[in-house]
Amino acid sequence: GALHFGNGSHVLDDDAEDYVNGLTAITIAMWIKSDVIDTDSGFIIFDEPAGNDQRGMRYDADGGEGDLNLIKYGISFTSGNEEDESPANLQTTDWQHVAVTSASGAGLSLYINGSLVLPEEDAAPVTGVITGCTTMIVGKGGKDEVDSSSWDGLIDEVRIYGRALSAEEVMWLAGRTDSVHKPL
């Protein structure tokens, strides 16, 4: 049931601004499987791609501190933007469950396969309500051009929640049943 993306393909939801803007917390979760690594390619964005990571998640080949093959993710609240980076070498061609949670003032949390991943670059938490979301595009990210580039691989089970799921709930989504939850 997964969708295969490539060559600019994507799924567009023009109604996302109606159910994302104004939230004080959110969780974005999905299964991804890339066909390549060492890439700058997004899997979800809530705005037209504009070269930043304020409203989405993507693979990044070369991060701000020189780390390679990481994940960038961000959110915009009324007080500003928070854009974080994972540690290096999280890109893979294996299936990954990725989830990002955020709540006003609490900051972003990234989970890979149900485990919390501590950020390599951690911007200050933002407050207020989510703002600036104009659309939802699955299969694209901040650096993808609108019509030509896109995620190169599979995406499945995209879920958006109007609250920050707990660590245990994210583990359940990822299919993990162990009771030990340790940061990567």
C-alpha positions in Angstrom: 0.0 0.0 0.0 3.0 2.4 0.1 3.3 5.1 -2.6 6.4 5.3 -4.7 7.8 8.7 -5.4 10.4 10.0 -7.8 10.8 12.4 -10.8 8.8 15.1 -9.2 5.8 13.0 -8.1 4.1 14.0 -4.9 0.7 14.1 -3.2 -0.9 17.5 -2.5 -3.5 18.4 0.2 -4.6 22.0 -0.2 -6.8 21.8 2.9 -3.9 21.3 5.4 -3.9 24.9 6.4 -7.4 24.4 7.8 -6.4 21.7 10.2 -2.7 22.5 11.0 -2.6 26.3 11.5 -3.8 27.3 15.0 -2.8 24.0 16.7 -0.7 24.3 19.9 0.8 20.8 19.4 1.3 18.3 16.6 2.8 14.9 15.7 3.7 14.0 12.1 4.5 10.3 11.6 5.1 8.0 8.6 7.1 5.1 7.2 9.8 6.0 4.6 12.1 4.0 2.5 14.6 5.9 0.4 16.0 4.5 -2.9 19.2 6.5 -2.3 21.3 8.1 0.5 23.6 11.1 0.5 20.6 13.1 -0.7 18.8 16.4 -0.1 15.2 15.2 -0.5 12.1 15.8 1.6 9.3 13.5 2.5 6.8 16.0 3.9 6.3 19.8 3.9 3.5 22.1 4.9 4.3 25.0 2.6 5.6 25.4 -0.9 9.3 24.4 -1.0 11.4 27.6 -0.3 14.9 26.3 0.6 14.3 26.2 4.4 13.2 23.6 6.9 10.6 25.7 8.8 7.6 23.4 8.1 8.6 19.8 7.2 11.0 16.9 7.3 13.7 15.9 4.9 17.0 14.0 4.3 20.0 16.4 4.1 23.3 15.3 2.6 25.4 18.0 4.4 24.2 19.6 7.6 25.0 23.0 9.1 27.9 21.7 11.2 29.3 19.5 8.4 27.5 16.4 9.5 26.6 14.1 6.6 23.4 12.2 5.8 21.1 13.5 8.5 17.5 14.5 8.9 16.3 18.1 9.1 12.9 19.0 10.6 11.1 22.2 11.6 8.0 24.0 12.7 6.7 27.5 12.7 4.7 28.9 15.7 3.6 32.5 16.1 6.7 33.4 18.1 9.1 32.1 15.4 10.6 29.1 13.7 12.4 26.1 15.2 14.6 24.1 12.8 16.6 21.2 14.2 19.1 18.6 12.8 19.6 15.0 13.7 23.1 13.4 14.2 24.9 12.2 11.1 24.3 9.0 9.2 20.6 8.5 9.7 19.8 8.2 6.0 19.2 4.6 4.9 17.7 2.6 2.2 15.9 0.4 4.8 12.4 1.2 6.0 12.3 3.8 8.8 9.4 5.0 10.9 10.0 8.7 11.4 7.9 10.9 13.8 8.3 14.5 14.9 6.4 15.9 17.9 6.1 19.5 19.0 4.1 21.5 21.5 4.2 25.2 22.2 7.2 26.0 24.3 8.4 22.3 24.5 10.4 22.1 21.3 10.7 19.5 18.6 11.4 15.8 19.2 12.4 13.4 16.5 11.8 9.6 16.7 13.3 7.0 14.4 11.8 3.5 14.6 10.2 4.5 17.9 13.4 5.7 19.6 14.0 9.4 20.5 16.9 10.9 18.6 18.7 13.7 20.4 19.4 16.6 18.0 22.8 17.5 16.8 21.6 21.1 16.3 18.8 22.1 18.6 17.1 25.5 18.1 15.3 27.2 20.9 11.6 26.1 21.4 9.0 28.4 20.0 5.6 29.3 21.4 2.1 30.2 20.4 0.1 28.4 17.7 1.3 26.8 14.4 1.3 29.2 11.6 2.2 29.6 8.0 1.1 26.2 6.7 -0.4 26.7 3.3 -0.6 23.1 2.0 0.7 19.6 2.8 2.9 18.0 0.2 3.9 14.4 0.8 7.0 13.5 -1.3 8.7 16.9 -1.1 10.7 19.0 1.3 12.2 22.5 1.7 14.9 22.1 -1.0 12.8 20.2 -3.5 11.7 22.2 -6.5 7.9 22.3 -6.9 7.7 20.5 -10.2 10.9 18.6 -10.8 12.4 17.0 -7.7 10.9 14.9 -5.1 11.5 12.0 -2.6 13.0 9.0 -4.3 11.5 6.0 -2.7 8.4 4.9 -0.7 6.2 6.6 1.8 3.4 4.9 3.8 1.0 5.5 6.6 1.3 9.3 6.9 -0.4 10.4 10.1 -1.0 13.9 11.5 -2.2 14.3 15.1 -3.3 17.6 16.7 -1.3 16.8 19.8 2.2 15.8 20.8 2.1 12.0 21.2 3.9 10.5 24.1 7.1 8.4 23.6 5.1 5.3 24.3 2.5 6.2 21.7 5.3 6.8 19.1 6.8 3.5 20.0 3.5 1.8 19.4 3.1 3.5 16.0 6.5 2.2 15.0 5.5 -1.3 16.0 7.9 -1.4 19.0 6.6 -3.4 21.9 9.6 -3.2 24.2 9.2 -1.3 27.4 12.7 0.3 27.4 12.8 3.7 25.7 16.4 5.0 25.3 17.6 8.0 23.1 19.8 7.1 20.2 
